[in-house]
């Protein structure tokens, strides 16, 4: 499977807006903990970044989408795709990608 094929599968696994919203919350919290670690020069905060990110994302899969997180099969591509989806959402450019994957906004 290519990354482009994975990306479409990833978007289909996040078809519901509530699931994507939970991913965005997790991404913001994870980035916040990384920033906190940098600004306080205390690496302990880095422990909380993946915990926050994955708890929200997996909650979206288990309780909203009722599917298996793509992290289990492709951890690196999944992490890249989490942030890709988040930044495309922030910049208002996610809708065409969702449409290409056959997912409504």
N, C-alpha and C positions, 0 to 999 in steps of 0.2 A: 504494500500500500504506500502511495506517495503521501506527502504532507497535504497536498491539495485535496486528495480523497479523504484523508483524516479530518481536515477542516470542515468539510461538508457533513461528515458523520458526527463530528463534535457539535455542530450547530443543530443538527436534528436531535441530538441528545439533550439540547437546551431549548426545546421548542416553546415552552411556556414562559411568558414574561416574568412570572414570580420566581421561577428557577434562575433566570438570568439576573434578576434583582438580587437574589441571595448571593450569587457569584460576585456581583459588583460590590456588595457589602464586605464580603470576605477579602476581596482584592484591596479595597480601601483600608481595611483594618491591617492587613498584612503589610502594605506599604507604609502605613502609619507606624507600625512597630519597627520596621527597618529604619525609618527616619528617626524615631525615638532612640534607637541604638546608636545611630550615627551622631545625633546631636548631644546625647548624654555621655557618649563614649563608654557605654555600658552594653556589652554584647549579650547580656542576659535577655534583653528585649527581643533578640533574634529568635529565641525559643518560641515566642508567642506568635511570630509571623506565620509559620506554616499551620500552627494549631488554629488560629483565627481563620485563615484562608480556607483550609480544608473543612473545618466544621461547617461553615456556611455553605460551601459548595456541595459537600456531601449531603447536607440537610436538604438542599434543593433536589438532589437526585433521589434520595430515599423517600422524602415526604411530599414532594411536588411532582416530579417527573415519574417516580416509581421505576427508575432504571438504574443500571450499574454505571458508576462514574468511569469515564474514559481514562482516568488516572491509572487504573489498575492494569490496563493493557499497554498504554503509551504514556508513561509519566512525564517525560520531557516535552513531547508535543502537546500534551494536555496543559501543562503549565504555561507554555508559550501561547497556546490558544486562549487560555483564561484571560491573559493580559491583552491579547490581540482583540478579543471580543469586548473587553472593558474599554480599551482606548478607541475602538471603532464606535462604540456606543457614545462615549464622551464627545466625540467629534461629529456625531450625527451621520456616520457613514456605515452603520451596521445593516440597515434595511436591505440593500442590494445583496449582501452576503446571505442574509436569511432567505431572501427570495430565491437565490440560486440553489439553496439547500432544500427548497420546498417548504419553508417554515414561514408562517405569517408573522408580522411584526407583533 
